[in-house]
Amino acid sequence: MNMLTNSNSERLQELRQLYKNDGTAKAVLDDFAGRQRNQNVTKVERLATALSATDHSYHDVLKVLRRLGKRPQESNGLASRNS
């Protein structure tokens, strides 16, 4: 289920479960939380490269972003966190 279709409390609960149960999701969310600047757009390739050292593939990162309801823009490989 896409997280954007749920109420805020349901979304928060699903996000917590995703963080707890999916290592790639935890790595992606930790990366977002650890940023020094509040970025609205991230290249999927940059995120996948940053996480590849911990065995998280491009496909895994893309799957997490889709699960979060953040679809990458096909033309330029960008994923928006505020869509």
Order of alpha helices (4+ residues) and beta strands (2+ residues): alpha-alpha-beta-alpha-alpha-beta
